[in-house]
Amino acid sequence: SKTATFKIVAPTVKASKVTKVVAGKKKATVTLKKSAGATSYKVFYKAKGTKKWSTKTVKKTKVTIKKLKKGKKYQFKVVAQKKIGKNTFAAKASAVKTSKKIK
């Protein structure tokens, strides 16, 4: 009897990147590069010089992060994600982009 073999292929999600960060009044508007196959994006952000990243998961390629501290520079990175059933597959994290000082 022959045994069937199956090859499991993880779905590929193209990496995204932070293309633009506009510092506003206690907020920052972050524009992401659209990723082929992504169903959502996880945006990581932190005040420059701190260690702890905060996250916000979004479906669109433009996101406004609110409640930021005035006078601080923030750093942003993004991970494109694809959800299939109950599993979420993630691309590599993007390079970090630093904002101008928050107004």
C-alpha positions in Angstrom: 0.0 0.0 0.0 1.2 3.5 -0.8 1.4 6.2 1.7 0.3 9.7 0.7 2.7 12.5 1.7 1.6 16.0 2.3 3.8 19.0 2.3 2.6 21.8 4.7 3.4 25.2 3.3 3.1 28.2 5.6 1.3 31.0 3.9 3.7 33.8 2.9 3.0 37.3 4.1 5.1 40.0 2.5 6.7 42.3 5.1 5.3 45.7 5.4 7.2 48.9 6.4 6.4 52.2 8.0 6.6 54.7 5.1 5.6 57.9 6.9 5.1 59.2 10.4 3.5 62.6 10.9 3.7 64.0 14.5 0.6 65.8 15.6 -0.9 67.1 18.8 -0.4 64.3 21.3 -0.7 61.8 18.4 1.1 60.5 15.4 -0.3 59.4 12.1 1.5 56.3 10.7 1.3 55.2 7.1 2.2 51.6 6.3 3.2 50.0 3.0 0.4 47.7 1.9 1.5 44.0 2.2 0.4 41.4 -0.3 -1.7 38.8 1.6 -1.9 40.6 4.9 -5.2 40.7 6.7 -4.0 43.0 9.5 -1.0 44.9 10.7 0.4 45.1 14.2 2.0 48.5 14.8 4.5 48.6 17.6 5.4 52.0 19.1 7.4 53.4 22.1 8.9 56.7 23.2 12.5 56.9 22.1 14.8 55.8 24.9 12.3 53.6 26.6 12.2 49.8 26.4 8.6 48.8 26.4 6.8 48.6 23.1 3.0 49.2 22.9 0.9 47.7 20.1 -2.1 48.5 18.1 -3.6 46.0 15.5 -5.2 47.6 12.5 -6.7 46.5 9.2 -5.9 49.7 7.2 -2.5 51.1 6.1 -3.0 54.4 7.9 -3.3 54.5 11.7 -3.4 57.3 14.2 -1.8 56.5 17.6 -3.2 58.8 20.3 -2.3 59.7 23.9 1.3 60.3 23.1 3.5 62.6 25.3 4.2 66.1 24.0 7.9 66.8 23.3 8.9 63.2 23.0 10.1 61.4 19.8 8.4 58.0 19.2 9.6 54.9 17.4 7.4 52.8 15.2 7.7 49.4 13.5 5.1 47.1 11.9 4.5 43.4 11.4 2.1 42.3 8.6 -0.2 39.4 9.6 -2.4 37.0 7.8 -5.1 35.1 9.6 -6.2 31.7 8.3 -8.8 30.0 10.4 -7.6 30.2 14.0 -3.9 30.7 13.0 -2.2 34.0 12.5 1.0 34.1 10.4 3.3 37.0 10.7 5.9 38.5 8.4 9.2 39.8 9.6 9.1 43.1 11.6 10.0 46.2 9.7 12.8 48.6 10.3 12.2 51.2 13.1 11.1 54.7 12.0 11.4 57.6 14.4 9.0 60.5 14.5 9.7 64.1 15.0 8.8 65.5 18.4 5.1 65.2 19.3 3.4 68.6 19.5 
